[in-house]
Amino acid sequence: MKVIKRNGRTEELDVSKIKKCTSDAVKDLEGVNLSELELDAKIQFRDGISTEEIQKTLIKTAVDKIDIDCPNWTFVAARLFLFDLYKKVNGMNRYNHLREYFQKGEKEGRILLGLKEKYDLDDLNAYIKPERDMQFTYLGIKTLYDRYLIKDSKGMPIELPQQMFMAIAMFLAQNEFNPQEWAKKFYDLISKFELMLATPTLSNARTT
């Protein structure tokens, strides 16, 4: 059975990849069950199904299970949404280098020119904590995606949450005495949700 990947290529269906995704989504969360997620998804596998359709079905299944008695399903849904977002932005299940993010954003005319030149990007890239994405609830990551993540001319996202937080931190720190260290301080405050930024800052800091 063939599946269609996001880049349009087809490959044989590998159920182990789906199980890896669902296992990671429920890892270390109480009150959620891997088998329950997979069974309730009722994915109708067919030749030519897209990997995106499979992921959307899993996300919807987790969202539908969120209630007051099982609140951790919101984190399952958020993780599944994030795994999908990683693929949309990078075509892989991880963060790319901060430099690549800035170059892509500048090419699209969406990232402020001259900002990255004020910093040691290798140092800041190493400071980014992708695991902080796991703090998001489904509503939180969905709101961030819909309202604040930078999109290209086709409406596709070109940044991930921690890249967004670091870029905002860099924008806020650029006029400080030691912008490199202040960028890290601002990043920690923002990415740990200890500092809640106003909508204009989330939308406009780092953008053209």
C-alpha positions as CSV (number, residue, x, y, z in Angstrom):
1,M,0.0,0.0,0.0
2,K,1.4,3.4,-1.0
3,V,1.1,6.7,0.9
4,I,1.7,10.2,-0.5
5,K,4.2,12.3,1.4
6,R,4.1,16.1,1.7
7,N,6.6,16.6,-1.1
8,G,4.4,14.6,-3.4
9,R,6.5,11.5,-3.5
10,T,5.0,8.1,-2.8
11,E,6.4,5.3,-0.6
12,E,5.2,2.1,1.0
13,L,3.1,2.6,4.1
14,D,5.2,2.1,7.2
15,V,2.9,1.6,10.2
16,S,5.9,1.7,12.6
17,K,6.3,5.5,11.7
18,I,2.7,6.1,12.8
19,K,3.3,4.1,16.0
20,K,6.4,6.1,16.8
21,C,4.5,9.3,16.3
22,T,1.6,8.2,18.6
23,S,3.9,6.8,21.2
24,D,5.8,10.1,21.4
25,A,2.6,12.0,21.7
26,V,1.4,10.1,24.8
27,K,4.8,9.7,26.4
28,D,4.9,10.4,30.2
29,L,1.3,11.7,30.3
30,E,-1.1,10.3,32.8
31,G,-4.6,9.4,31.9
32,V,-4.0,8.9,28.2
33,N,-3.7,5.6,26.4
34,L,-1.8,4.8,23.2
35,S,-4.1,2.0,22.2
36,E,-7.2,4.2,22.8
37,L,-5.7,6.9,20.5
38,E,-4.9,4.5,17.7
39,L,-8.2,2.6,17.9
40,D,-10.4,5.7,18.2
41,A,-8.7,7.3,15.2
42,K,-10.2,4.6,13.0
43,I,-7.8,5.5,10.2
44,Q,-9.2,4.1,6.9
45,F,-5.9,3.1,5.2
46,R,-6.2,3.0,1.5
47,D,-3.7,3.1,-1.4
48,G,-2.8,6.7,-2.0
49,I,-3.7,8.1,1.4
50,S,-1.6,11.1,2.3
51,T,0.6,11.3,5.4
52,E,-1.0,14.7,6.1
53,E,-4.5,13.1,6.2
54,I,-3.2,10.5,8.7
55,Q,-1.8,13.2,10.9
56,K,-4.9,15.3,10.8
57,T,-7.1,12.3,11.8
58,L,-4.8,11.6,14.8
59,I,-5.0,15.3,15.9
60,K,-8.8,15.4,15.6
61,T,-9.1,12.2,17.6
62,A,-7.0,13.6,20.4
63,V,-8.9,16.9,20.4
64,D,-12.2,15.1,20.6
65,K,-11.1,13.3,23.7
66,I,-10.2,16.4,25.7
67,D,-12.5,16.9,28.7
68,I,-12.3,17.8,32.4
69,D,-11.8,14.2,33.4
70,C,-9.0,13.6,30.9
71,P,-7.2,17.0,30.6
72,N,-3.9,15.6,29.4
73,W,-5.4,14.8,26.0
74,T,-4.8,18.5,25.2
75,F,-1.0,17.9,25.4
76,V,-1.4,14.8,23.2
77,A,-3.2,16.9,20.6
78,A,-0.6,19.7,20.9
79,R,2.2,17.3,20.4
80,L,0.6,15.7,17.3
81,F,0.0,19.2,16.0
82,L,3.6,20.1,16.6
83,F,4.9,17.0,14.9
84,D,2.8,18.1,11.9
85,L,4.2,21.6,12.1
86,Y,7.8,20.4,12.2
87,K,7.2,18.6,8.9
88,K,5.5,21.6,7.3
89,V,8.3,23.9,8.2
90,N,11.4,21.7,7.7
91,G,10.2,18.4,6.2
92,M,11.6,16.7,9.2
93,N,10.9,16.0,12.9
94,R,13.3,18.6,14.4
95,Y,14.4,22.2,14.4
96,N,16.7,23.5,11.6
97,H,19.5,25.9,12.4
98,L,18.6,29.4,13.4
99,R,20.7,30.8,10.5
100,E,18.6,28.8,8.0
101,Y,15.4,30.2,9.6
102,F,16.6,33.8,9.3
103,Q,17.8,33.3,5.7
104,K,14.4,31.8,4.7
105,G,12.5,34.6,6.5
106,E,14.6,37.3,4.8
107,K,14.2,35.7,1.4
108,E,10.4,35.7,1.9
109,G,10.6,39.4,2.9
110,R,9.2,38.6,6.3
111,I,12.2,38.8,8.7
112,L,13.8,42.1,9.6
113,L,17.1,42.6,7.7
114,G,20.2,43.2,9.8
115,L,18.9,41.6,13.0
116,K,20.8,38.3,12.7
117,E,24.1,40.2,12.0
118,K,24.1,41.6,15.6
119,Y,24.4,38.1,17.2
120,D,26.4,34.9,17.3
121,L,23.8,32.7,15.8
122,D,25.7,29.4,16.5
123,D,25.6,30.3,20.2
124,L,21.9,31.3,20.2
125,N,21.0,28.2,18.1
126,A,22.6,26.0,20.7
127,Y,20.7,27.8,23.5
128,I,17.3,27.1,21.9
129,K,15.3,24.5,23.9
130,P,13.0,22.6,21.5
131,E,11.7,20.5,24.4
132,R,9.8,23.6,25.7
133,D,7.4,23.0,22.8
134,M,5.9,20.3,25.0
135,Q,4.5,22.9,27.4
136,F,1.9,23.9,24.9
137,T,-1.8,22.9,25.2
138,Y,-3.6,22.3,22.0
139,L,-5.4,25.7,22.2
140,G,-2.1,27.4,22.9
141,I,-0.2,26.0,19.9
142,K,-3.2,26.3,17.6
143,T,-3.6,30.0,18.6
144,L,0.2,30.6,18.1
145,Y,0.0,29.0,14.6
146,D,-3.2,30.8,13.5
147,R,-2.2,34.3,14.7
148,Y,1.5,34.7,15.2
149,L,3.8,32.3,13.3
150,I,5.2,33.9,10.2
151,K,3.9,32.4,7.0
152,D,5.2,32.6,3.4
153,S,3.3,34.0,0.4
154,K,1.5,30.6,0.1
155,G,0.3,30.7,3.7
156,M,2.8,28.0,4.8
157,P,4.6,28.5,8.2
158,I,8.3,29.3,8.0
159,E,9.1,29.3,11.7
160,L,8.7,27.1,14.7
161,P,7.7,28.3,18.2
162,Q,11.2,28.4,19.8
163,Q,12.6,30.1,16.7
164,M,9.9,32.7,17.0
165,F,10.6,33.2,20.7
166,M,14.4,33.6,20.1
167,A,13.8,36.0,17.2
168,I,11.6,38.1,19.4
169,A,14.1,38.0,22.2
170,M,16.8,39.1,19.7
171,F,14.7,42.0,18.6
172,L,14.0,43.1,22.2
173,A,17.7,42.8,23.2
174,Q,19.3,44.4,20.2
175,N,19.9,47.8,22.0
176,E,21.0,46.4,25.3
177,F,24.6,46.7,26.5
178,N,25.2,42.9,26.0
179,P,22.6,41.9,23.5
180,Q,23.8,38.3,23.2
181,E,23.2,37.6,26.9
182,W,20.0,39.6,27.1
183,A,18.6,37.7,24.1
184,K,19.1,34.5,26.2
185,K,17.4,36.1,29.2
186,F,14.5,37.3,27.2
187,Y,14.2,33.9,25.4
188,D,14.0,32.1,28.7
189,L,11.3,34.4,30.1
190,I,9.3,34.1,26.9
191,S,9.7,30.4,26.1
192,K,8.9,29.4,29.7
193,F,5.8,31.5,29.6
194,E,7.0,33.6,32.5
195,L,6.6,36.8,30.4
196,M,3.4,37.2,28.4
197,L,3.9,39.5,25.5
198,A,1.2,41.7,24.0
199,T,-0.2,40.8,20.6
200,P,1.7,43.7,18.7
201,T,5.0,42.3,20.1
202,L,4.2,38.7,19.1
203,S,3.1,39.8,15.7
204,N,5.6,42.6,14.8
205,A,8.9,42.0,16.8
206,R,11.3,40.4,14.2
207,T,9.1,41.1,11.2
208,T,9.3,43.7,8.4
